Amino acid sequence: MGLDVLVDAFARVSRDHPHARLFLTGRGGAEASLRAQTENLGLAERTRFLGFLPEGDVPSLLQAADLALMPSLDLEGFGLATAEALACGTPVLGSRAGATPELLEPLHPNLLVAAGSAPELARRLDQILRAPDSLPDRDACAAYARSRFSWNHQVEACENAARTLLATR
């Protein structure tokens, strides 16, 4: 998932941005090492481990966030969490891994960083914290998600693909 890279990047920018907070969701085998990493880097007071969230709680958390971070390292499928964050109007900063570039680049090319690069992620986070208006605004994120990820859009894409396949028969 690249969460260790994210914690490292957050440590690099937190010195210059003492107001910044990092909230991590989900459970998994890496939780203990991530907790230890935040302790070792002096981030325990600025990092919250929220654990598993019921599906109904996710939209309000995303809407409260200034930015969602998707630091994936490896090939990832569609990236539902990215689409959900955008649908809530929350800009997403993601790594160039899996489908993330395909999802984010059309919205804004500055929403992508190299996978696994804590220095690059830290640099971009610092830029965003210094100039939050460099991100697409909430209305643009939500409109983009509606235009690209709605059920109607998906049904239309499937119908077009079927028509293309039938036409080539």
Secondary structure, 3 states (H helix, E strand, C coil): CCHHHHHHHHHHHHCCCCCCCEEEECCCCCHHHHHHHHHHCCCCCCEEEEECCCHHHHHHHHHHCCCEEECCCCCCCCCHHHHHHHHCCCCEEEECCCCHHHHHCCCCHHHEECCCCHHHHHHHHHHHHHCHHHCCCHHHHHHHHHHHHCHHHHHHHHHHHHHHHHHHC
